[in-house]
Amino acid sequence: MSTAMWIGLGLFVTIYVFISAELVNKTIISLFGASLFIVFRIIGTSKAFSVIDWNVIFLLISMMIIVGITKKTGVFQYVAIKAAKFSKGEPMAILILLSLITALFSAFLDNVTTVLIITPVTILIAVELGISPIPFIVSVAIASNIGGTATLIGDPPNIMIGSAAKLDFMDFIVNLTPIILFLMVVLSGISYLLFAKKLHVSNERKARIMEFDESKAIEDKPLLIKSLVVLGLVIIGFLLHGLLEVEASVIALLGASLLMLLTGSKEVDEFFHDVEWGTLFFFIGLFIMVGSLVELGIMKLLSEWVLGITKGNMKLTTLALLWFSGVLSAFVDNIPYVATMIPLVQNIGTTVGAVAVGPVWWSLALGACLGGNGTLIGASANVVAVGLANKSGYKISFMDFTKYGALITVINLIIVTGYLYIRYYLL
C-alpha cells in the first residue's frame, strides 16, 4: 500500500477505536476525524460532501419528525396498556405480547424511541403485578432489535444498506421479514421456557391490570387521527416506492412535511426538537471517513483479500460475513461497522455481479442488527432500556442482560445461517 493509504487507514482505525470505546462523544470524534481527512487532503472538499448519503440522512430526519409528533398523542402507551388488559393480567402472556408489539413498532420506528415509549409502561405493569420487571425489560430490548431488522426503515444499518445497494422497501419485506417473524416466535418460546415459572401472581394482582384505563393515555385525539393517517400513507408509499421510482427518503420527507402542515403549529423548532441531530452528524462524519478509504482504494484491496480467503465462494463469503458481523456487532456500534463494510461488499459486487452479491447484503444486515443483542452494549436500545430500569430502582448488570442476550443471539445466528443457506444456495 502507498504512504497515503497507510496514513488514511491509521487515522480511520484510531478514530474507530475512540468511537467503539466511547472515549469521546462519538459525534464529535466522527466530525473531527472527517475534518482531518479533508485537512490532510486525503479527500477533496467537494468529494467529501458528495460521498455523504443524503438519502439516508433525510430518511432519518423525516422519520424522526413523524415519530416525534405521533408519540405526543400517547397512542403507543395506549396500545401497550390495551395489550396488558387483553392478556387478562397474565404475566407471561403480557411479556410475550409486549415483545411482539415492540418488534412491530421497531419495524417502522426507531428502536430507541420504541424502547423509550414501551419500557416505562412495562415497568408500571410489572409493579402493579408485584413482580420484577427485569424479564420484561430485557425481552422488550431484545425484541426491538429483532423487529428492527425486518424492514428498510427499522434500523439505521438497514437504511444504509438499502441506499447503497439500491434495495427498496419490498426487497427487505420479501427477504428479511419472513425470517424475523420466525425469530420472534422463537424468542417467545425461549422467554416462556426461561421465565414462565418465575412469573406467577395472584388473581387480585391481575385485577389491578384490568382496572387500567387506556383511554387516559390518549392526550390529543385530533393529532392522533392526523398522525395515523399520515403514517399509514407513508408506509403505503414505502411499499410502492420501488414501483413509483421515488426514493424512500422523498416519501418520508413528504409525509413529515404534510404532518407538520396539518398540526397547524407555526413554531417549526417544535417539530425539530425530537430530531437526533447528534446521530445525523455522526453519520455525516462516518460517510466522509469511509468515502476517503474508498477513494484511497483501501476497500478495493480488502474486498480482494476477502475473496482470496474464500476463494470466490459466495456461499462461504455470505455465511462468514453473517457470523463475523453478528459477533463484532455484539461489542461495537453496528452503524460505523456497517458503514465500513458497505463499500467492501460493493467492491465484491463489482467482481462477482449484483445477483451473486445479493445474499451477502442480507447476511450483513442480519448479522449487524441481530448481533446487537449479544451484549448489553451491543445496541443503543439495550443501553436505554437498562438505563430506564436502573432509574426506577431495578438494577440490571452487564452479565444479567448478556447471559440472556448472548443465548438469543447464538440461536438466532444458527437459525439465520440455515435460512440463508437454504433460501439462496439450496433452493
N, C-alpha and C positions, 0 to 999 in steps of 0.2 A: 504493500500500500504506500501511497505517496505521503509526504510530510503533512499536507493539508488534511488527508484522511485521518491520520493519527491524531492530529490536533482536534479535529471535529469529533472523532469518536471518544477521545479522552474527556473533552468538555461535556459531551452528552452523558457519558457514564457517570461523571461527577454530579451533574445536575440530577440525574435519575436517582442516585443514591440519596441525595438530600430530600427528594420528593418521597421516596419509599420509606425512609427512616423518619420522615416528618420532623427533620432537624430545624427546618424553617417553614413558614407558611408556604404551601405548595403553589399557590397562585403567584406569590411574589418571586419565588425562585424560578418558576417557569418563565415568567416575563423577563427576569434578569438573564436567564440562560439564552432566551431568544434574542435579547438585545446584544449579548456578547457575540452570537453567531453573525449578526449583522455588522457590528463594530469591527470584528476581525475579518470582515469581508469573505466569510465562508459562504455566505449567500447575499445576493444583492437586495437592496431595499424593495424594489418593485417585485422581485421574485418572491421575497419573504411574504409580502401581502397576498400574492397570487396563490401561494400554496395553502393558505387558510381555507378550510372547507366551510364556506359561508352557508351552505345548505344545512350543515349540522348546527351551526350557531343559531340561525334563525328558526330552525325547528324547535330547538331547546327554548329559546326566548318565548316563542309563541305558545308552546305547551305550558310553560311556567305561568304565563299570564292567564290562560284559560283555567288552569287548575287553581291558581291563586284566587280568582274570582269565585269559582264554583265552591271551593271549600268554605267560603264565608257563609254559605247558605245553611250549612250543617247537615247536608244530605248524606255525607259519608258516616257521620256518627249515627244518623237515623237508621241507616242500613245495618250497622253493627249491632245496635240495640234490638232492632227487629229480628235479626238472626238469633240473638240470645233468647228472645221470647219464643221464637219458632222452635227452638231446641227444648222448650219446656223447662229450662233451667238445668238441664242435664250437662254437667261439666265437660265430659268427653265429647259430646255432640257439639257443644259450643266451641271447644277448641278446634275441632275439625272444620266446622262451618266458618269460623272466623279466619282460619288459614286459607280456605278456598276463596273467601271473599277478598282477602288481602292479595292473593295471587291474581284474581280477576282485576282488581283495581290497579295492581302493579303492571299489568299488561298494557295499560293505557295511560297511567300516570307515573310520575317519578317515584321510584322506590322509597326514597327518604320521606317524601311528602306523605305517601301511603302509611308508612310506619308512624310518622308523627301524628297522624289522624287516628289510626286504629289502636295504638298502644295504650293511650290514656283510658279509652273506653274498656279495653281488655283488662286493665288493672282494676278499674271500678267494678267490673263484673265479678272478677275473682275475689275481691274484697267482700262483696256482698254475699258471695257463696261461702266465705270463710276458709278459703284455700289459698295456697301460694300461687301468685300469678306467673312465676318463673317459667313453667312449662308452656303457658300461653304465649308469653313474650318471645321466647326462643323460637317457638313454632311459627309465629307471625313473621319474625325477621327472616327466617329461612324460606317461608312461603313467598315473601316479597321478592327474593332473589330468583327463585324458581319461576314465578309468574312473570317477572320482568323479562325473562329470556324468550317468551313466547311470540313477541311481536317486534316490529321495526322500531316502535317508539317506547318499548317497555324499559329499556336500559340504554344508557349512553353508548356503550360499546356496539350495540346493535345499530344505533343511528349512524355511527361512524362507518361500520362495515357496509351497511346498506348504501350509503352515499358513495363510498369508494368503489364498491363492486357493482354499482348500478342495479341494486336489488330493490324491488318495490315492496309495498306492504303485504301484498298477497303472496309474494315469494316466501316471506317469513311465516305467514299463516300456514302455507302448504308444507313447508319443510321443517318448521320448528314446533308449531302449536300442537300437533298430534303427540309428539314425544313428551312435551311439557305437561299435557293433560294426564298422560300415563304416570309421569313422575309425581304429580300431585296426588294421584291415587296411592302410589307407593308411600309418599310422605304421610298420608292419613293412616295407612296401615301400620307404619313404624311408630307413629305417635300413639296409636292405640296400644300397641304392644309395650311401649315404654312407660306410658303414663296412666293407663286406664285404672290400674289397681290403686293409684295414689289419689285419684280424683273421685272421692265419694263424699256426698253431702246429704244433709237431712232434707226432708220434704219442706220443712219450714224455710230453709235457706233457698230452695228452688222457688218458693212462693215469692220471695223478695224480688227475684228477677222478673217475675210475671207482673209485678206492680210497677215496673219502669214505664214511663210514658214517652215513647219515642217521638211523639209529635212535638214535644218541647225542644227537641234538637234542631228543628227547622227554624231558622232565625229570619229568613227573608224569602217568603214563598214566591213573590213575583220574580225575584232574581233567580230563584231555583228553576222556575219554568224556562226562563231565558237561557240559563246556563246549560240545562239538559238538552234543550233544542239545538243550541249551537254545538255542543259536544257531540250530539248524535249526528249532526250534519258533517262535522269534521271527520268522525270515524267512517261515515259513508264515503266521504271524499278520499280518505286513506285507502279504502278498499278499491276505489275506482281510479286512483291517481295514475296507475300504470297504463290503463286503457286511455285515460284522458291526456296522457303525456304531460302531466303537470307535476312538478316536484312536490314531495310531501311537505316540505318547508313552506311552500306557497299556500297549500291547503290550510296548514296550521296558522299561518300569518293572516290569511283571510278570515279564519274563524276567530282569532284573537281580536282582530280589528273590529269585526262585527259585534262581538260580545261587549267590547269597550263602548261602542256606539250605543248599544241597547241599554246599558246601565244608566245612561243619562248623566254620568258624572263629568264635570268639567276639569277636575284635577287629575291630569294624566299621571302625575307622580304616584298617585294611589295605586294605579294598575301595575306600575313597575316595582312596587315595594317587595313583592314576592319573587321577583326575578333574581336568581342567584348569580349576581354579576361576577363574583369571585370564581365560580365554576366556569363561566364563559371565558373569562380572561385566562384561566388555567388552560383551557382548550386551545386558545389562540397561541399562547406560548408554545404548547406542545406541537401544534401544527407547523410552526416555523422551525423548531428544532429538528423534528423528524424530516421535514421537507429539505432541510440542509443536508442531512445524511443521504437522502435520495439524490440530491444534486451532486454530492461528492462521489456517488457510485458505490457507497458502502452497502446499501441494501441489496444492490445487484450482486455484490460479492457474497453476501450472506445467503441469498437465495440459491446461488450456485453451490455454496457449501452444503446447504441442507439437501439439495437434490443429489449431491455427491454422496452424502451419507446414506440416503435412502435408495440410491442408485436409480432415481427417477420413478420409483414405485409409488404411485399416488395413494394407494391403499395404506401403505406403511406411513407415508407422509401425513395423511389425514388422521390416523389413529394416534401417531406420535405427538402431533400438534395438540390433539384433544387433551391428552394426559399432561403434557408439558404446560399447557395453558391452565388446566384445572389445578395442578399443584402450585404453580407460581402465583396464580391469582388468589390463592388462599393466604398469601403473605404480602403481596404488593398490590397496589391500586391497579385495578384492571383497565382503567382508562389510559394511563400512559403506556401500559403493556400493549394494549390493542393498537394504540396509535403507532407504536414501534413496529408491530407485526404486519400491519396493513400493507405498507409498501413492499415488504418481503413477500407476502402472498401474491401481490400484484405482479411482482417480477417472476414468480414461479408461473403465474398465469400466462405471461408473455412467452414462456418457454414451452409449456405443455398445452396451452389453449384454454379458452374460457370455460368450456364444458368440463374438461378434466379437473380444473381447479375448483369447480363448484362445491364439492363436498369439503374441501379444505376450508372454505369460508364458513361453512356451517360448523365444522369442528372448532374453529377459532371462537365463534360466537358462543357455542355451548360450553366449551372449556372455560372461557374467560368469565362468563356470567355465573355458571353453576359453581365454579371454583371458589367464588366469594363466600360460600357457606362453610368453607373448610376450617376457618378460624374466626375468632371474634373480630380481628382486624381486617378480614378479607373483603368486607363490603361496608360502605357507609351506613347502610340500613341496619346492620348489626350493631355498630357503634352507637347509633342514635337510639335504637330500641333499648339497649343495655343502659345507656345514659339516663333515659327516662325512668327505667326501673330503679336505678340507684337513687335518683332524686326522690322517688316515692318510698325509699327505705328498704328496697329489695335488692340485695347485693348479688350480682351475677359476675363471677370471676371469669378470667380468660379460659380456664380449664372447664368451668361449668358449661360454657357455651360450646367450646371446641370439641369436647368429648361427644356431644350430640351432633354438632355441625359436621365434624370430620366423618362420622359414620354415614350420615346422609350423603355427603359429597362423594365418598368412595362408592357407595351403592349407585348413586346417580351416574357417575362416570362409567361404571361397569355396564349399566343398562344402555347408556348412550353409545358406548363402544359397539355393542351388539346392534343397536339401531342403525348407526352409520354403516357398519359392515353389510348388514342385510339389505338395507334400502338402496345403497349406492354401488355396492360391489358384488352382491349375490343375486339380487332380483334382475 
